[in-house]
Amino acid sequence: MMHLAELALDFADNHLKTGGAFLIKLFQGEGFADYVREMRRRYDKVSIRKPEASRKRSAEVYALGQGKRAHMK
């Protein structure tokens, strides 16, 4: 599942303008911490939120990256 999230992050990196925002639904688990770390490298501000409607045991979260930095390799 993280592979699709990585593809989405790469797509955003290649198509969003500097300063843009990226929102993605993720599931906590293997690779989650590395993914968030990479988002923090690419965006000025990253917020992780769990929806109130989500079940407590659900691994579902949303990650919002704001302030896309200039294209990074």
PyMOL commands that set and color helices and strands:
alter all, ss='L'
color gray80, all
select helices_A, chain A and resi 2-15+32-42
alter helices_A, ss='H'
color red, helices_A
select strands_A, chain A and resi 21-27+43-49+60-68
alter strands_A, ss='S'
color yellow, strands_A
deselect
rebuild
show_as cartoon
